[in-house]
Amino acid sequence: PGDNVSITVKLINPIAMEEGLRFAIREGGKTVGAGVVAKIIA
């Protein structure tokens, strides 16, 4: 809890996104991470 990281993610399926979009990473029904899209690469 409380850690900060920068990651690059390649999505399996395309999805509409824009910078500033908030997202959550879930595993087994639990939220294991959350963040904000900082930059769109492709």
C-alpha positions in Angstrom: 0.0 0.0 0.0 1.2 3.4 -0.9 3.7 2.4 -3.6 4.0 4.4 -6.8 5.1 3.0 -10.1 5.1 3.9 -13.8 4.1 1.1 -16.2 3.6 0.6 -19.9 0.6 -1.7 -20.8 -0.4 -3.4 -24.0 -4.1 -4.2 -24.0 -5.4 -7.5 -25.3 -8.5 -5.9 -26.7 -8.8 -2.3 -28.0 -10.6 0.2 -25.8 -11.3 3.9 -26.1 -9.0 5.9 -23.8 -7.8 9.4 -23.3 -5.2 11.0 -21.1 -6.5 11.6 -17.6 -8.8 8.6 -17.6 -8.8 6.9 -14.2 -8.6 3.0 -14.1 -8.5 0.1 -11.7 -6.6 -3.1 -12.0 -8.5 -6.0 -10.5 -7.5 -9.6 -9.7 -9.9 -12.2 -8.3 -12.6 -9.6 -7.7 -10.2 -7.4 -5.6 -8.7 -4.1 -6.7 -4.9 -4.5 -6.6 -4.0 -1.2 -8.2 -5.5 2.1 -9.5 -4.2 4.9 -11.5 -4.5 7.6 -14.2 -3.6 7.3 -17.9 -0.7 9.7 -18.3 0.2 9.3 -22.0 -1.2 7.4 -25.0 1.7 5.8 -26.9 0.0 4.3 -30.0 
